Amino acid sequence: MRRGASSALAADAPRVSVVIPTFNRAELLGRAIRSVLAQTFRDFELIVVSDGSQDNTADVVSAIADARVTLVHLPVSGGPAKARNAGIARSRGEWVAFLDDDDEWLPTKLEAQLAEANGAADVGVVYCRMCVQTPEEFRRPQAETDLPCGEITDDLLSESMIVMPSAFMVRRAALLQVDGFDESMNWAEDRDLWLRLAQAGQQFAGVKEPLIVYHIGHKGRLSMDWMSVCSLARYQRRWGRLEKQRLSPIDFRVDRARRRRWVEKANRKQVKRLLRNGRRGRAWRYAATLFPTIWTLPWVLPFIAQSLAITVFGRNASRLPGMPSWDARQEERRDRGPVTIASESRVRPITQPVKSSLRDVASAEFDHGLAPRVSVIMPTHNRADLVERSIQSALAQTMSDLELIVVDDGSTDNTNDVLHAVHDSRLRLVRRTESGGPCAARNAGIAIARGEWVAFIDDDDEWLPEKLEVQLARLAQEPEASVVYCLGSVQTAKSTWPLPSRSPLEEGNTTHSILSAGHSLTPCVHLVRRSALLGVSGFDESFHATGDSDLWLRLAQAGHETVAVPEMLVIQHAEHKQRITQHAVVLSEGFARLERRWRKLARERLTAAEYKDFRVGRRQQLEQLHIRQLKRLMRSRNRNRAWRYARDMMPVLRSYPWAGRYVAQSLAIAVFGRSAARLPGMPSRKDKTTSDARRIERAADEAT
């Protein structure tokens, strides 16, 4: 961008200048331009910057008969930052809004953002929420969390907010003040600009409505380019000191690890491409490009070594130790990520990616002449010995107008054979090539469900035959309700006890009951209206545990009424191993994430005594699991497992500092092995209960 660009506005200047950078995406550009021209706010100019495009981009733009559209052609591609700066230099409006050529705006985007800016004269930047959409027209709104406003440097540093340019509108004078985008960066250049604006004293404002559609799934997305490692090194050199000053140690390490995973994934793909192609010159240029980043990002050394090996040995480098193995057919299957649906008579592909997202609620229409009344969703992973019992209990319902969608979440045992042995036309199978966790598996089922109502059953649980019939009868009495739950029991080989519940059962808005664990939160006791699930975007797939609690809270906060059935209609079987609720690290991480999201609401809705009892009960539950885990580590001689346990527990310490003792004990086991039992404060590896376990169990008994 020209440093001498004038910030003065002409008398006939439009209020907003819209800048769209594009590079060889003529097939996508038209959609973005049409979304701008469809804005309800009309006083704008549209500047399309062709960043050295060699396709028919110019023809697409010239075919649009609108005087507000201008095409700027750059002879040589310089990256998105340079293209946006060229658009800023040509802009005349008081405000500059950005739109990527593969995204689109909703019609009220500019109008809503200008209304927000008019309400505060000191605001220099306005942004909004987004919807994520796949090529198969599945749309998922961004989770509704508080939008940071005002001085938001800490939020930008911690990467807790969206930064994509398509969501932002900035005063032109503010952009000129900080010299626009940094043209030396092709990754994180947007976050870098927003940080420089925040450091220059610009105030930020947010619009809560999702006003942009962020399209994913197509090729050529720059955010996945291996070259981003160079920009990451530059970003960390510029903002690393400020991050260390403003962020907590845990947040600082988590953000650094997240960025490293992103870039490592892209570089692993690049090394595999070099191995496949065997181009030694390209491998040498790849190593030379990464070499200057060693001092900032020392973990790139393995990629440099691998690329140098390819430079010397070509495709034969795959035989060297430490080199990634590659199989063209296997990699093609993994990149494609197929999901198929099977019935009794045939198997046909479903156009849905592995990481499924939910359909836009506006398109959730039902053909009641063909669609079943209830869609039952069962996620399963490596439980071939248990899944058949759950399937039979679902198909044996007295209310037979249902479909059963079993989502095989990357199972590696004979689950597929067990499922194909079930002969029932109501059974539909979704196979995922990689495991994404129970929340992602349930969302995959919701996305293809056809029923008005959705019920969930886990692969190790069981329904009584009248479960759905009784729940639908209760809903007929309360037509405004969107959720109904029932009672259940936990069963082992020796005993049976009821799932936690409050008497009388809470109905209506159940926020208080959910926060205080007043009724069972397991999905298998619930029946939910499908439109309500789509309205809150289903399960949050970032949760590996406690994602069900988060969903019920979001449904309650969205105003959906809940009713209850005071009958035991579900049996949870607890005699087997590999229950996720018995995994100490996973459950601790899930509880910690849940508390960070809902702590403010819990303090508002619960009394001081209820909140304290709630925290104490959760700590007792987690401490029991951690003590059992440490005993297992003491009995085994696997020091690597103890080290992984300590490493995985580190992010949890921010929410549960008391867990530091278990991290220290696991590190002692990693260093000393079974000899760590002799150290003071370590639990005994014998089967008998330790004093700590007795204390916690006694406190739990008293609370009960």
C-alpha angles and dihedrals in degrees: 000000000000111000089210095056109136120240092204116114124223119235092245094043117132120245094240133030114203116205122198116182114199139179122186095327103118091143091059102033095075092061092052093048093049091052090055094047089050093061117129088221105073106182099095144102124223119218115190112194113201104206097208093305116182099191129076095290092125091054092051092053096042090052090065110091100207124118091212092067119090127180120212114189121201111199094214126037112247101170133264095293093057092045092052091048089053089054092048090052091054094043123110103181129104089237130041120207124188130213127180115226093242096051134067140209129233112239097257097048100108094036093053094046093049090049089054091048093049089057092063120035094195094059114113101171130041124185136171143201124273144214121227115220132185126210089260091064096254107148127193123184119224114264112270106247130145112287113229112238137179113019104009105167093124092051091050092048093049092049091231094137138052116265104178110137093231089072096051137086117185135185109256092225090057091052092050090048093060095035095248124258123357103250093201090069126075095175128048090006088131095054089045090055094047090050091051090049091050091049089050089060100258115153120226128216129188136211112215096210118090102245103165132060113220109203118209135175101059125111128257099044106160092211089073095050116124088222088075088087089076092052090046090056091050092047093051092047090053101041105019095097093049091047091054091049099045104034130069115251091252094050090046093054094042093052092047091049092048093053091046091053091050094052096039090055091053092046093049088055090049093052090050090051090051090050092049094049098037092210105158095188092055091047090053092051089048091055092046091052094052097043098082090055095062094094093055099031108028091172090076090075094094091055091050091049092049093049091049089051089053089049090057103034104023114204090347087073088084088077093060119100114263095023118125115253117231136195115185095211094045092048091049090054092048093049091048092049097200122207116190133188121216132196132177094277108031149004119230132173122257115213094230129116122235092252094059124200128191130264120257107270090230090067095047098115124151133213097214091190091065108015118089119242095238131031112204114203122200121180115199136181124180096331102119090145093058108030097078092062091054092046093052092049090053095046091046093064116133086225096068100176094103145105122220115216112193113193111203100206100205097302116184098191128073094288091121092057092049092051094049090052090065109091108202126120090217092066117098122182126208114191120199119195094213131033114250099173132262095290093054090045092052091048089053088056094046090052093061098032115123101187127101088231129043124207127185130214126176120227092245098047135079137215127215111239096252096048099109095036093055093046094049090049089054091050090052087062091051107037092173093060120103100186133044126181135182139198125271144181137229115229132194131170090268108032148009129216134173124261113252112280140157123236117254096030113243118242136177111036102009098186093117093048093048094048092049093041089243094154137023113283098192111125095229093074094053135087114191135187108250094224089056091054091050090048092061095036095250122257121357102245093205088075118086091178134017090026088127092059089051092051094050090050092051091049091050092047090050089061100254113153121228129208130189139221112211094212131101103242103150132064120202112201113214103170096095131077130243096056107159090217087064095054106103099202096042093047093045091051091048094049091047092051090046093051093049090054100042106025093104092051092046092054091050097047103035128066118243091256093048092048092049093047089048092053093044093050092050092049091051091051093049095044091055090054093047092050090051090049092051090050090054090049090050092050093048125062095220105123092174090062090052090050092050090049091054092045094050092048095055096085090051094061091079090067099028110033090169088071089071090091091060091048089052092048093049090050089052089053090048090054103036102024115204089347088074087082088079093060117100115263095021119129118244115257091219120107095247117100116265124227090256092053092047091051093051094044091049091051090049091051091051091049090051 
